Amino acid sequence: MNAYINLEDVSLKFRIYRNPTPSLKESFINKVFKKDHRVDEVLEFYALKNISLNIKGGDRLGIVGLNGAGKSTMLKTIAGIYTPHQGRISMAGQVTPLMELGAGFHPEQTGRDNIYLNGALLGHSVKDMQKREKAIIEFSELGEFIDLPVKYYSSGMYIRLAFSIATMTEPDILIMDEILSAGDAHFKQKASEKIKQLINVSQIVVLVSHNLQQIEEICNHAIVLHKGEMVNQGDPKEMVSYYLTEIAKAK
């Protein structure tokens, strides 16, 4: 299968509800001074606006931008977590998202139970996870702790299990957001090697990272997002330079 991702005029709006319920102090002040209190004040803003992009097999796409530019939102929209309010996304290929690892874990369930729970959230059947269970446990190096509820895990143990589950596949499309930020030095090194393997076997890689050197080294194309809009695209080194001089510097 030839993997691809097409974004056609994609926009995504979020709503912010400002102070829907006044505090006791605010209610008293409003009553004494006869001020009107606006309930359900709603603000809307575009997290993504009119994004059109064609990503094909062989592409390693880097996304750069300031915090709040829409980078993670774009990844979540591609992964199907968010549905665009406007436009269309079409794609072919199995997607492996390395984002917010362990977000679907149930704290009261054991690590072993969460292998199957998280696997299901990633679109894998029980049969698939049974085949992968041993390899996941071995890679995570959790040993007997695999049968302990994850609420007792340290942050490093938690991320090791989540990473091991998410990477026990050969994706067509690999989506990564700020790759691995927890775990000891030994596991980080092992995880780094695993990520390199995944990048090599994936047809498409989409990467968000504040490590601009990583964008330059891994990617063959990059886009710059600013306030939800794609303001430039092209060679990764040129886009990093553009971002630093035109966006970050002007902040």
Secondary structure by P-SEA (a helix, b strand, c coil): cccbbbbcbbbbbbbbbccccccaaaaaaaaaabbbbbccbbbbbbcccbbbbbbccccbbbbbbccccaaaaaaaaaaccccccccccccccbbbbcccccccccccccaaaaaaaaaaaacccaaaaaaaaaaaaaaaccccccccccccccaaaaaaaaaaaaacccccbbbbccccccccaaaaaaaaaaaaaaaaaccbbbbbccaaaaaaaccccccccccccccccccaaaaaaaaaccccccc
